[in-house]
Amino acid sequence: MDGSRLSTTRQSAWKPAPWLASALLVVLLAGGVPVIWLGIVVLGDLPGSAGTLLSARTATLLTNTIRLGVVVAVLVGGLGTVLGVLVAKTDIVARRALVILLTFPLFLPPYILALGWFTVLGRQGFAATLLGPYVGIATSGAFFGFEGAVLVLTVAYMPIVLHLVKVGLASIDPAIEEAACIRFRWPRIIWRIHLPLIAPAIILGMLLTFVLVIGEFGVPAYLRYPVFSGAVFTQFAAFLDIKAAVVTAIPLAALVLGGVAIERYWLRAKVHFLARRARFLPLHLLAIGGSPRAWRAGRTRWSPSHCHSSAWYSKPAVARAMSRRSEERETAS
């Protein structure tokens, strides 16, 4: 065998820079050129664009969009946190089935969920059939509008926070829980230890929910609640007014970019523990609420009675907790 040819083959290495540069160029051409052209169209008529942007209609759409996003994000954060703690830190019956049931809406388009809720709350829906036509009229009137959009989108996006809370709770060192159970009852452990540690995960889920909600078109359009996404679609599809559609989308783009900036410059460093923990958790176990064999159920999940059993007050538990904390300090130093 020719030695010179072998050495040349070994020294040659694949250089990804040209391929990455080519891919970046294709992306910029495909996505950047249309955006640049739309910007030129808007700049061609600055007075008209400014008038559209500062109109009362734009202010109403901005208020409605932010209101819907904030309310859904807060509800999703609260419900997802409670349910995440419930399925991750208690021994309730059929926990895995409950996780699957709560996660299922995430795999459906929110518009389908809206149609499903309409069959329940509409004038001829299940509620009207069961309780009478007057109840159907009342539920239908409440469903079409802000309240219905909040209901559908909360059900659709709640699993995001639920699973982030589960991953965040799984990342907590069991030694911390063991040490806390020596002195505190389980409600105080959740309030004083778990919630502060997983707060970045909860905020991340709420932020993702807010960005998804303000960009949602199908549910607000179906339930006749005016938001920016619906106004942009109307300008494009109904009036063929490209300039008005682009101007209307500017506040929506600003809200999305603001959410991305918060994640990039404030949250990213606080939620690195989620990525580190998720690397050791198979996807199917994350989805159904299982735990790998390396995580013993007695150490990662506990019922309220666990904190006051004799095992939790044993000296070996205290010794393990203190030794782990000392090892962490030595590693950090």
Secondary structure, 3 states (H helix, E strand, C coil): CCHHHHHHHHHCCCCCHHHHHHHHHHHHHHHHHHHHHHHHHHHCCHHHHHHHHCCHHHHHHHHHHHHHHHHHHHHHHHHHHHHHHHHHHCCCCCHHHHHHHHHHHHHCCHHHHHHHHHHHHCCCCHHHHHHCHHHHHHHHHHHCCHHHHHHHHHHHHHHHHHHHHHHHHHCCCHHHHHHHHCCCCHHHHHHHHHHHHHHHHHHHHHHHHHHHHHCCCHHHHHCCCCCHHHHHHHHHHHCCCHHHHHHHHHHHHHHHHHHHHHHHHHHHHHCHHHHHHHCCCCHHHHHHCCCCCCCCHHHHCCCHHHHHCHHHHCHHHHHHHHHHHHHHHHHHC
